[in-house]
Amino acid sequence: MCAQPEGLARRVAKNEAANRDARLHFTYRQEVVVEEFGAGKSPGGRFREVRDIVFSPAAERSEKIVGATQNNLQRLRLTEEDFRDIRDVQPFLFTPDLLWLYQVTPRGEETLDGVECWLLEVKPRQVLDEQRLFEGLLWVGKSEEVVVRSQGKAVPDLLGSKTENLFPRFTTVRAKVDGKHWFPVFTHADDTLPFRAGPLRMRMQIRYTDYQRFSADSKIEFKE
């Protein structure tokens, strides 16, 4: 096993910033599906929402909900924190402004889908009020020093005397969508949350599709 190169986390963060900045110039579609399961693995309620991330003729970036949001979840309630996690934690980008928040530990190397990777464990040093942070593993492609997969969960879980807000473990897969930048394309979670009223199995899928670079002359079309 080779020792990880010195300064790897800083270089990864720099490349993550390049991915973040590039993604701000792309339109794409985001589909979120959350399902809950009852006793005996029987299907329960379901949430589904589709959003297009688009630009106006004046080049202003915005989100547009496509069709009607479906929600007949029975036990699971999606909160503000869940939607923040969908926006910021599931597609986690380990940019330089976040380095000081995390302790980074090398965890060896692994080949993932034919890509030789360094494995990094990232843990928040502390979590302040209102913060939503990532805790888990990052697979960093050796050749480009970019994150190609992340696996972990959003922290912290939120527990009160009468409330509890628990969050699943998830995996986010990235792909090179323009021949250069690695963007998230799929997030999957299948976890059992230990609520006081009893465990609840849930499954979440987030798909990021139809990435298209925006320019003033672009004509953006999404498949319905």
DRENKEMAR-898539 format. One line per field, with one value per residue: x, y, z of N, C-alpha, C in turn; residue number from 1. Coordinates in nm, 4 decimals, m for minus. Layout:
# DRENKEMAR-898539
npx: X ...;
npy: Y ...;
npz: Z ...;
capx: X ...;
capy: Y ...;
capz: Z ...;
cpx: X ...;
cpy: Y ...;
cpz: Z ...;
num: NUM ...;
***
This chain:
# DRENKEMAR-898539
npx: 0.0846 0.0642 0.1842 m0.0293 m0.0067 0.1555 m0.0294 m0.2611 m0.5378 m0.5726 m0.5268 m0.7286 m0.9496 m0.9156 m0.9628 m1.2246 m1.3480 m1.3219 m1.4934 m1.7347 m1.7632 m1.7788 m2.0145 m2.2060 m2.2590 m2.4108 m2.7165 m2.9567 m3.1522 m3.3168 m3.4291 m3.6075 m3.6829 m3.8455 m3.9112 m4.1078 m4.1296 m4.3394 m4.4230 m4.2842 m4.1624 m4.3417 m4.4617 m4.4990 m4.5753 m4.4931 m4.2731 m4.2229 m4.0421 m3.9619 m3.7187 m3.6082 m3.3010 m3.2312 m3.1650 m3.2555 m3.3489 m3.1941 m2.9751 m2.9969 m2.9834 m3.2016 m3.4475 m3.6950 m3.9960 m4.1123 m4.4127 m4.6522 m4.5745 m4.5525 m4.6763 m4.7369 m4.6420 m4.6499 m4.5494 m4.3007 m4.1658 m4.0682 m3.8315 m3.7153 m3.4409 m3.3945 m3.4363 m3.2357 m3.0163 m3.0478 m2.9882 m2.7273 m2.5660 m2.5952 m2.4970 m2.2252 m1.9550 m1.6213 m1.4861 m1.2301 m1.3114 m1.4316 m1.2432 m1.1342 m1.3315 m1.3254 m1.1816 m0.9422 m0.8670 m0.6422 m0.7371 m0.6266 m0.6210 m0.8133 m0.9640 m1.2128 m1.4734 m1.2906 m1.1307 m0.8461 m0.8163 m0.7585 m0.8568 m1.0371 m1.1273 m1.3620 m1.4453 m1.6532 m1.5001 m1.6310 m1.9797 m2.1675 m2.4503 m2.7282 m2.5761 m2.5284 m2.3579 m2.1237 m2.0392 m1.8191 m1.6896 m1.4638 m1.3950 m1.1159 m1.0050 m0.6929 m0.5471 m0.6515 m0.7050 m0.9624 m1.2884 m1.4746 m1.6688 m1.8849 m1.9640 m2.1689 m2.3213 m2.5528 m2.4949 m2.5758 m2.7885 m3.1091 m3.2366 m3.4944 m3.6919 m3.9508 m3.9366 m3.7805 m3.5383 m3.4088 m3.1454 m3.0561 m2.7945 m2.6019 m2.5041 m2.3269 m2.2746 m2.0458 m1.9884 m1.7957 m1.9077 m1.8708 m1.6412 m1.4450 m1.5154 m1.6256 m1.9385 m2.2163 m2.4271 m2.6008 m2.7666 m2.8093 m2.9928 m3.0628 m3.1954 m3.2535 m3.4222 m3.3880 m3.6389 m3.8128 m4.0715 m4.0525 m3.8575 m3.7984 m3.7908 m3.6481 m3.6127 m3.4175 m3.3752 m3.1859 m3.1648 m2.9541 m2.9746 m2.9425 m2.7413 m2.6353 m2.4287 m2.4639 m2.5082 m2.5320 m2.6558 m2.7754 m3.0175 m3.2222 m3.3467 m3.5517 m3.6260 m3.9538;
npy: m0.1193 0.2142 0.5219 0.8021 1.0961 1.3954 1.6810 1.6176 1.6509 1.9301 1.9786 1.8261 1.9688 2.2104 2.1232 2.0422 2.2889 2.3890 2.2114 2.2796 2.5524 2.5221 2.3714 2.5562 2.6760 2.5116 2.3716 2.1419 1.8489 1.7512 1.4809 1.3696 1.1001 0.9609 0.6892 0.5029 0.2169 m0.0353 m0.2799 m0.6029 m0.5312 m0.4092 m0.1759 0.1696 0.5066 0.7616 1.0049 1.2354 1.4556 1.6760 1.8883 2.1472 2.2938 2.5981 2.8697 3.2108 3.4292 3.6487 3.5380 3.4573 3.2312 2.9715 2.7631 2.5389 2.3847 2.0850 1.9761 1.8280 1.8017 1.4945 1.3507 1.1259 1.0291 0.8583 0.7987 0.9155 1.2369 1.4961 1.7433 2.0860 2.0556 1.8141 1.8922 2.0825 1.9136 1.7602 1.9540 2.0432 1.8513 1.5782 1.6008 1.6461 1.8716 1.9063 2.1684 2.4357 2.6266 2.4728 2.3153 2.3730 2.2936 2.0216 1.7104 1.5205 1.1948 0.9602 0.6591 0.4505 0.2792 0.2047 0.0317 0.1478 0.0772 0.0454 0.2672 0.3847 0.4720 0.6992 0.6745 0.8727 0.9620 1.1791 1.3893 1.6015 1.8564 1.9905 2.0580 2.3306 2.5313 2.5072 2.4193 2.1968 1.9169 1.6909 1.3519 1.0954 0.8905 0.9598 0.8854 0.9302 0.9891 0.8820 0.9774 1.2268 1.3508 1.4015 1.3887 1.0986 0.9458 0.9504 0.8527 0.8303 1.0227 1.2883 1.5163 1.6919 1.4258 1.5271 1.5630 1.6009 1.6585 1.5994 1.5724 1.4282 1.4004 1.2208 1.0988 0.9406 0.7056 0.7407 0.7035 0.8759 0.8997 1.0066 1.1370 1.1961 1.4519 1.6324 1.5716 1.6709 1.7754 1.6408 1.5586 1.5132 1.2350 1.0457 0.9611 0.7392 0.5963 0.3551 0.2761 0.2046 0.3857 0.4578 0.5383 0.6543 0.5597 0.3281 0.1350 0.2557 0.1782 0.3347 0.4588 0.6408 0.8108 1.0116 1.1629 1.3148 1.4618 1.5224 1.7214 2.0307 2.2676 2.6117 2.8866 3.2158 3.1743 2.9349 2.6769 2.5286 2.2087 1.9841 1.6429 1.5263;
npz: 0.0000 m0.0926 0.0447 0.0942 m0.1089 0.0041 0.1088 m0.0260 0.0412 0.0250 m0.2472 m0.3608 m0.2628 m0.4006 m0.6640 m0.6299 m0.5934 m0.8517 m0.9851 m0.8588 m0.9390 m1.2156 m1.2390 m1.1761 m1.4126 m1.5599 m1.6762 m1.5456 m1.4657 m1.1688 m0.9942 m0.7212 m0.5193 m0.2494 m0.0442 0.1897 0.4080 0.5409 0.7957 0.7356 0.5010 0.3337 0.0885 0.1683 0.2012 m0.0490 m0.1839 m0.4441 m0.6446 m0.9067 m1.0336 m1.2470 m1.3047 m1.4203 m1.6551 m1.6934 m1.9725 m1.9110 m1.8028 m1.5375 m1.2745 m1.1724 m1.0015 m1.1137 m1.0496 m1.1872 m1.3102 m1.0803 m0.7366 m0.5694 m0.2760 m0.0402 0.1956 0.5072 0.7739 0.7644 0.7680 0.5686 0.6283 0.6721 0.7060 0.5717 0.3049 0.2801 0.3023 0.0702 m0.1149 m0.0410 0.0984 0.0139 m0.2583 m0.1933 m0.1952 m0.1450 m0.0806 m0.0691 0.1274 0.3158 0.4352 0.6912 0.8604 0.8867 0.9914 0.8327 0.7366 0.6077 0.4433 0.3036 m0.0144 m0.3112 m0.5822 m0.7879 m0.9872 m1.1964 m1.1629 m1.0098 m0.6756 m0.4024 m0.0629 0.1524 0.4800 0.6148 0.8811 1.0745 1.2704 1.4718 1.5225 1.4673 1.5784 1.3635 1.1503 0.8731 0.7988 0.6376 0.6992 0.6480 0.3818 0.1133 m0.2200 m0.4079 m0.7235 m0.8422 m1.0657 m1.1439 m0.9096 m0.8022 m0.6528 m0.6913 m0.5829 m0.2978 0.0371 0.3130 0.5721 0.6483 0.9097 1.2160 1.3584 1.4764 1.7861 2.0147 2.3142 2.2403 1.9730 1.6838 1.4375 1.2016 0.9892 0.6809 0.5849 0.2884 m0.0585 m0.3044 m0.6444 m0.8893 m1.2241 m1.5206 m1.6952 m1.9009 m2.0245 m1.8663 m1.6034 m1.2902 m1.1970 m0.9677 m1.0325 m0.9358 m0.6388 m0.3700 m0.1071 0.1382 0.4177 0.7665 0.9978 1.3389 1.4974 1.7950 1.8120 1.6810 1.4466 1.1136 0.7841 0.5043 0.1698 m0.0575 m0.3643 m0.5764 m0.8808 m1.1135 m1.4121 m1.7708 m1.8006 m1.9240 m2.0687 m2.0131 m2.2310 m2.3744 m2.6137 m2.5894 m2.6304 m2.4256 m2.3664 m2.1981 m2.1310 m2.0928;
capx: 0.0000 0.1438 0.1421 m0.0958 0.0825 0.1401 m0.1109 m0.3679 m0.6679 m0.5774 m0.5392 m0.8643 m1.0412 m0.9017 m1.0334 m1.3669 m1.3939 m1.3360 m1.6171 m1.8469 m1.7773 m1.8246 m2.1536 m2.2925 m2.2859 m2.4836 m2.8538 m2.9762 m3.2774 m3.2980 m3.5482 m3.5947 m3.7865 m3.8290 m4.0124 m4.1046 m4.1762 m4.4013 m4.3837 m4.2731 m4.1093 m4.4502 m4.4485 m4.5840 m4.5934 m4.3904 m4.2562 m4.1488 m4.0370 m3.8675 m3.6832 m3.5115 m3.2139 m3.2329 m3.1250 m3.3472 m3.2822 m3.0974 m2.8681 m3.0162 m3.0020 m3.3151 m3.5020 m3.8352 m4.0579 m4.1749 m4.5298 m4.6985 m4.5024 m4.6336 m4.6357 m4.8317 m4.5693 m4.7360 m4.4727 m4.1817 m4.1948 m3.9505 m3.8168 m3.6253 m3.3062 m3.3879 m3.4210 m3.1003 m2.9229 m3.0603 m2.9219 m2.5878 m2.4879 m2.5916 m2.3976 m2.1194 m1.8340 m1.5248 m1.4166 m1.1332 m1.3745 m1.4787 m1.1315 m1.1126 m1.4399 m1.3163 m1.0611 m0.9270 m0.7816 m0.6215 m0.7869 m0.5741 m0.6518 m0.9122 m1.0024 m1.3579 m1.5197 m1.1754 m1.0571 m0.7629 m0.8565 m0.7251 m0.9758 m1.0260 m1.2373 m1.3784 m1.5329 m1.6568 m1.4297 m1.7448 m2.0965 m2.2288 m2.5945 m2.7813 m2.4916 m2.5508 m2.2275 m2.1097 m1.9453 m1.8102 m1.5732 m1.4508 m1.3056 m1.0475 m0.9307 m0.5510 m0.4896 m0.6976 m0.7232 m1.0992 m1.3804 m1.5593 m1.7816 m1.8888 m2.0544 m2.1751 m2.4515 m2.5590 m2.4967 m2.6118 m2.9288 m3.1675 m3.3195 m3.5502 m3.7738 m4.0727 m3.9124 m3.6603 m3.5157 m3.2982 m3.1033 m3.0040 m2.6666 m2.6238 m2.3904 m2.3417 m2.1835 m2.0207 m1.9409 m1.7385 m2.0205 m1.8322 m1.5052 m1.3486 m1.5605 m1.6991 m2.0597 m2.3019 m2.5291 m2.6961 m2.7560 m2.8957 m2.9939 m3.1570 m3.1541 m3.3587 m3.4036 m3.4352 m3.7270 m3.8613 m4.1967 m4.0214 m3.7708 m3.8657 m3.7041 m3.6752 m3.5218 m3.4138 m3.2969 m3.1778 m3.1000 m2.9171 m2.9661 m2.9527 m2.6474 m2.6058 m2.3616 m2.5429 m2.4486 m2.6373 m2.7238 m2.8229 m3.1594 m3.2255 m3.4654 m3.5514 m3.7229 m4.0624;
capy: 0.0000 0.3362 0.6344 0.9072 1.2104 1.5086 1.7910 1.5666 1.7107 2.0672 1.9743 1.7785 2.0802 2.3045 2.0648 2.0460 2.4250 2.3996 2.1411 2.3624 2.6711 2.4797 2.3245 2.6740 2.7189 2.4036 2.3381 1.9983 1.8076 1.6774 1.4059 1.3156 1.0038 0.9069 0.5877 0.4419 0.0790 m0.0799 m0.4116 m0.7024 m0.4660 m0.3656 m0.0350 0.2666 0.6281 0.7971 1.1461 1.2534 1.5933 1.6991 2.0294 2.1854 2.4068 2.6647 3.0099 3.3003 3.4996 3.7432 3.4554 3.4383 3.0889 2.9481 2.6283 2.5338 2.2551 2.0286 1.8987 1.8356 1.7224 1.3870 1.3221 1.0561 0.9671 0.8442 0.8152 0.9972 1.3767 1.5653 1.8702 2.1842 1.9987 1.7154 1.9608 2.1401 1.8047 1.7278 2.0607 2.0725 1.7430 1.4614 1.6246 1.7117 1.9193 1.9330 2.2857 2.4920 2.6977 2.3742 2.2373 2.3963 2.2315 1.8758 1.6305 1.4305 1.0815 0.8660 0.5241 0.3543 0.2934 0.1086 0.0483 0.1630 0.0798 0.0599 0.3896 0.3727 0.5818 0.7173 0.6779 0.9704 0.9745 1.3175 1.4027 1.7385 1.8804 2.0179 2.1020 2.4457 2.5430 2.5295 2.3633 2.0635 1.8764 1.5543 1.2636 0.9703 0.8563 1.0139 0.8153 1.0321 0.9312 0.9153 1.0467 1.3659 1.3992 1.4514 1.2970 1.0263 0.8884 0.9791 0.7640 0.8727 1.0755 1.4266 1.5268 1.5907 1.3937 1.6290 1.4950 1.6824 1.5815 1.5553 1.5652 1.3588 1.4160 1.1292 1.1108 0.8117 0.6921 0.7475 0.6998 0.9612 0.8630 1.1138 1.0979 1.3059 1.4795 1.7181 1.5370 1.7364 1.7941 1.5303 1.6073 1.4058 1.1857 0.9569 0.9392 0.6298 0.5624 0.2505 0.2733 0.1927 0.4930 0.4074 0.6306 0.6045 0.4876 0.2038 0.1555 0.2839 0.1655 0.4311 0.4552 0.7678 0.8171 1.1424 1.1528 1.4417 1.4237 1.6265 1.8324 2.1060 2.3944 2.7273 3.0051 3.3107 3.1244 2.7993 2.6422 2.4159 2.1250 1.8709 1.5387 1.5179;
capz: 0.0000 m0.1033 0.1286 0.0179 m0.1297 0.0951 0.0579 m0.1124 0.0742 m0.0265 m0.3931 m0.3881 m0.2374 m0.5125 m0.7778 m0.5970 m0.6212 m0.9970 m1.0192 m0.8121 m1.0229 m1.3478 m1.2308 m1.1712 m1.5500 m1.6260 m1.6416 m1.5294 m1.4005 m1.0436 m0.9530 m0.5859 m0.4807 m0.1142 m0.0158 0.3226 0.4057 0.6644 0.8447 0.6303 0.3801 0.2457 0.0515 0.2361 0.1239 m0.1473 m0.2210 m0.5697 m0.6930 m1.0158 m1.0514 m1.3490 m1.2724 m1.5504 m1.6630 m1.7629 m2.0829 m1.8542 m1.7456 m1.3943 m1.2452 m1.0831 m1.0003 m1.1548 m1.0231 m1.3065 m1.2736 m0.9415 m0.6372 m0.5119 m0.1381 0.0469 0.3062 0.6239 0.8984 0.7404 0.7357 0.5164 0.6988 0.6112 0.7052 0.4636 0.1764 0.2803 0.2744 m0.0722 m0.1913 m0.0061 0.1594 m0.0746 m0.3642 m0.1163 m0.2608 m0.0380 m0.1325 0.0264 0.2384 0.4138 0.4896 0.8343 0.9365 0.8856 1.0135 0.7183 0.7713 0.4973 0.4690 0.2079 m0.1562 m0.3591 m0.7219 m0.7921 m1.1267 m1.2832 m1.1311 m0.8902 m0.5867 m0.2622 0.0213 0.2604 0.5758 0.6602 0.9976 1.1263 1.3968 1.5591 1.4470 1.5319 1.5599 1.2292 1.0448 0.8194 0.7488 0.5876 0.7688 0.5747 0.3008 m0.0215 m0.3106 m0.4876 m0.8348 m0.8305 m1.1808 m1.1516 m0.7725 m0.7905 m0.5866 m0.7856 m0.5071 m0.1543 0.1115 0.4525 0.6106 0.6952 1.0557 1.3153 1.3827 1.5637 1.8853 2.1211 2.4078 2.1724 1.8289 1.6387 1.2945 1.1739 0.8502 0.6340 0.5170 0.1435 m0.1504 m0.4224 m0.7530 m0.9862 m1.3565 m1.5984 m1.7842 m2.0133 m2.0601 m1.7779 m1.4655 m1.2292 m1.1321 m0.9155 m1.1248 m0.8694 m0.4940 m0.3252 0.0355 0.1800 0.5576 0.8674 1.0953 1.4686 1.5685 1.9247 1.7907 1.6115 1.3304 0.9869 0.6674 0.3981 0.0554 m0.1296 m0.4863 m0.6410 m1.0117 m1.1764 m1.5530 m1.8747 m1.7824 m2.0455 m2.0397 m2.0549 m2.2925 m2.4125 m2.7334 m2.5636 m2.6287 m2.3321 m2.3749 m2.1061 m2.1621 m1.9943;
cpx: 0.0883 0.0906 0.0759 m0.0046 0.0510 0.0570 m0.2272 m0.5004 m0.6801 m0.5946 m0.6769 m0.9643 m1.0348 m0.9753 m1.1840 m1.4248 m1.4121 m1.4623 m1.7392 m1.8697 m1.8270 m1.9722 m2.2517 m2.3292 m2.3567 m2.6299 m2.8608 m3.1120 m3.2439 m3.4303 m3.5217 m3.7125 m3.7518 m3.9437 m3.9957 m4.1684 m4.2307 m4.3483 m4.3794 m4.2283 m4.2183 m4.4349 m4.5450 m4.6040 m4.4738 m4.3923 m4.1775 m4.1583 m3.9293 m3.8454 m3.5869 m3.4317 m3.1845 m3.1780 m3.2328 m3.2752 m3.1789 m2.9833 m2.8766 m3.0529 m3.1170 m3.3567 m3.6503 m3.8887 m4.1335 m4.2925 m4.5656 m4.6117 m4.5974 m4.5844 m4.7499 m4.7581 m4.6569 m4.6602 m4.3557 m4.2239 m4.0660 m3.9465 m3.7277 m3.4836 m3.2906 m3.3638 m3.2866 m2.9971 m2.9273 m2.9840 m2.7710 m2.5045 m2.4828 m2.4974 m2.2709 m1.9967 m1.7380 m1.4327 m1.3244 m1.1957 m1.4261 m1.3652 m1.1185 m1.2187 m1.4173 m1.1784 m1.0550 m0.8259 m0.7649 m0.6694 m0.7449 m0.6134 m0.7443 m0.9376 m1.1540 m1.4011 m1.4043 m1.0911 m0.9774 m0.7829 m0.7784 m0.8568 m0.9504 m1.1495 m1.2443 m1.4817 m1.5351 m1.5779 m1.5303 m1.8585 m2.1634 m2.3787 m2.6274 m2.6935 m2.5412 m2.4208 m2.2294 m2.0108 m1.9390 m1.6816 m1.5806 m1.3540 m1.2477 m0.9681 m0.7857 m0.5022 m0.5274 m0.7149 m0.8578 m1.1842 m1.4700 m1.6774 m1.7703 m1.9905 m2.0523 m2.3140 m2.4389 m2.5687 m2.5196 m2.7562 m2.9810 m3.2680 m3.3640 m3.6358 m3.8994 m4.0545 m3.7860 m3.6545 m3.3892 m3.2704 m3.0326 m2.8597 m2.6927 m2.4919 m2.4217 m2.2321 m2.1686 m1.9757 m1.8837 m1.8380 m1.9826 m1.6903 m1.4008 m1.3913 m1.6447 m1.8166 m2.1377 m2.4065 m2.6340 m2.6641 m2.8550 m2.8802 m3.0977 m3.1205 m3.2764 m3.3299 m3.4650 m3.5188 m3.7756 m3.9882 m4.1757 m3.9390 m3.8520 m3.7638 m3.7462 m3.5718 m3.5309 m3.3280 m3.3021 m3.1026 m3.0763 m2.8903 m2.9679 m2.8626 m2.6189 m2.5418 m2.4443 m2.4548 m2.5630 m2.7173 m2.7832 m2.9742 m3.1710 m3.3567 m3.4495 m3.6559 m3.8291 m4.0707;
cpy: 0.1246 0.4426 0.7401 1.0288 1.3251 1.6188 1.7480 1.6367 1.8520 2.0690 1.9237 1.8923 2.1834 2.2530 2.0611 2.1852 2.4456 2.3285 2.2224 2.4807 2.6341 2.4412 2.4412 2.7240 2.6102 2.4042 2.1866 1.9737 1.7243 1.6122 1.3412 1.2224 0.9496 0.8100 0.5378 0.3040 0.0414 m0.2154 m0.5108 m0.6457 m0.4216 m0.2177 0.0525 0.3881 0.6582 0.9477 1.1502 1.3990 1.6045 1.8488 2.0426 2.3040 2.4748 2.8065 3.0875 3.3614 3.6006 3.6712 3.4443 3.2925 3.0706 2.8015 2.6339 2.3934 2.2103 1.9420 1.9154 1.7475 1.6184 1.3574 1.2562 0.9753 0.9662 0.8680 0.9117 1.1379 1.4438 1.7067 1.9656 2.1287 1.8936 1.7838 2.0333 2.0329 1.7647 1.8294 2.0636 1.9528 1.6198 1.4831 1.6902 1.7451 1.9688 2.0477 2.3486 2.5630 2.6030 2.2991 2.2511 2.3294 2.0825 1.8247 1.5268 1.3216 0.9906 0.7263 0.4269 0.3849 0.1812 0.1368 0.0439 0.1781 0.1073 0.1829 0.3666 0.4959 0.5806 0.7247 0.7732 0.9637 1.1196 1.3205 1.5479 1.7493 1.9135 2.0649 2.2138 2.4479 2.5749 2.4723 2.2256 2.0229 1.7297 1.4780 1.1321 0.9575 0.9227 0.9261 0.9178 0.9635 0.9768 1.0041 1.1938 1.4311 1.4701 1.3452 1.2320 0.9582 0.9336 0.8866 0.8059 0.9193 1.2221 1.4261 1.6723 1.5439 1.4935 1.5634 1.5930 1.5973 1.5269 1.5410 1.4844 1.3661 1.3380 1.1265 0.9836 0.8196 0.6850 0.7322 0.7899 0.9273 0.9822 1.0551 1.2207 1.3392 1.5639 1.6895 1.5950 1.7352 1.6752 1.5871 1.4896 1.3657 1.1001 0.9477 0.8306 0.6105 0.4537 0.2194 0.2546 0.2932 0.4511 0.5096 0.5676 0.5213 0.3541 0.2312 0.1736 0.2712 0.2675 0.4148 0.5889 0.7527 0.9593 1.1226 1.2931 1.4101 1.5471 1.7465 1.8978 2.2386 2.5096 2.8307 3.0936 3.2604 2.9854 2.7899 2.5149 2.3406 2.0077 1.7703 1.5350 1.3763;
cpz: 0.0000 m0.0076 0.0414 0.0064 m0.0346 0.0289 m0.0293 m0.0857 0.0182 m0.1786 m0.4345 m0.3706 m0.3498 m0.6360 m0.7550 m0.6242 m0.7711 m1.0439 m0.9791 m0.9053 m1.1624 m1.3449 m1.2247 m1.3100 m1.6306 m1.5827 m1.6237 m1.4650 m1.2775 m1.0049 m0.8179 m0.5590 m0.3424 m0.0889 0.1270 0.3145 0.5424 0.7067 0.7286 0.4978 0.2836 0.2133 0.1304 0.1476 0.0350 m0.1705 m0.3514 m0.6124 m0.8000 m1.0288 m1.1690 m1.2982 m1.4051 m1.5389 m1.7371 m1.8830 m2.0350 m1.7824 m1.5940 m1.3685 m1.1471 m1.0916 m1.0334 m1.1282 m1.1476 m1.2639 m1.1271 m0.8522 m0.5781 m0.3708 m0.0621 0.1537 0.4308 0.7546 0.8823 0.7005 0.6906 0.5728 0.6193 0.6020 0.5955 0.3294 0.1680 0.2468 0.1269 m0.1563 m0.1673 0.0387 0.0701 m0.1941 m0.3097 m0.2009 m0.1530 m0.0800 m0.0271 0.1453 0.3461 0.4829 0.6409 0.9210 0.9614 0.9255 0.9018 0.7536 0.6500 0.5364 0.3598 0.0652 m0.2000 m0.5066 m0.7307 m0.9372 m1.2229 m1.2586 m1.0032 m0.8028 m0.4561 m0.1850 0.1379 0.3495 0.6217 0.7724 1.0409 1.2566 1.5065 1.4700 1.5249 1.5040 1.4148 1.1182 1.0028 0.7506 0.7062 0.6754 0.6937 0.4967 0.1645 m0.0999 m0.4076 m0.5980 m0.8332 m0.9444 m1.1853 m1.0145 m0.7564 m0.7208 m0.6917 m0.7160 m0.3622 m0.0891 0.2574 0.4879 0.6479 0.8469 1.0948 1.2984 1.4855 1.6570 1.9925 2.2116 2.3405 2.0219 1.8010 1.4864 1.2611 1.0243 0.8052 0.5854 0.3666 0.0692 m0.2687 m0.5222 m0.8465 m1.1196 m1.4252 m1.7093 m1.9050 m2.0601 m1.9678 m1.6320 m1.4188 m1.1496 m1.0740 m1.0182 m1.0539 m0.7209 m0.4545 m0.1752 0.0582 0.3243 0.6466 0.9776 1.2289 1.5460 1.6994 1.9085 1.7198 1.4874 1.2025 0.8740 0.5624 0.2878 m0.0171 m0.2542 m0.5403 m0.7715 m1.0662 m1.3235 m1.6426 m1.8469 m1.9175 m2.0067 m2.0953 m2.1229 m2.3383 m2.5314 m2.7128 m2.5772 m2.5469 m2.3460 m2.2796 m2.1524 m2.0536 m1.9399;
num: 1 2 3 4 5 6 7 8 9 10 11 12 13 14 15 16 17 18 19 20 21 22 23 24 25 26 27 28 29 30 31 32 33 34 35 36 37 38 39 40 41 42 43 44 45 46 47 48 49 50 51 52 53 54 55 56 57 58 59 60 61 62 63 64 65 66 67 68 69 70 71 72 73 74 75 76 77 78 79 80 81 82 83 84 85 86 87 88 89 90 91 92 93 94 95 96 97 98 99 100 101 102 103 104 105 106 107 108 109 110 111 112 113 114 115 116 117 118 119 120 121 122 123 124 125 126 127 128 129 130 131 132 133 134 135 136 137 138 139 140 141 142 143 144 145 146 147 148 149 150 151 152 153 154 155 156 157 158 159 160 161 162 163 164 165 166 167 168 169 170 171 172 173 174 175 176 177 178 179 180 181 182 183 184 185 186 187 188 189 190 191 192 193 194 195 196 197 198 199 200 201 202 203 204 205 206 207 208 209 210 211 212 213 214 215 216 217 218 219 220 221 222 223 224;
***
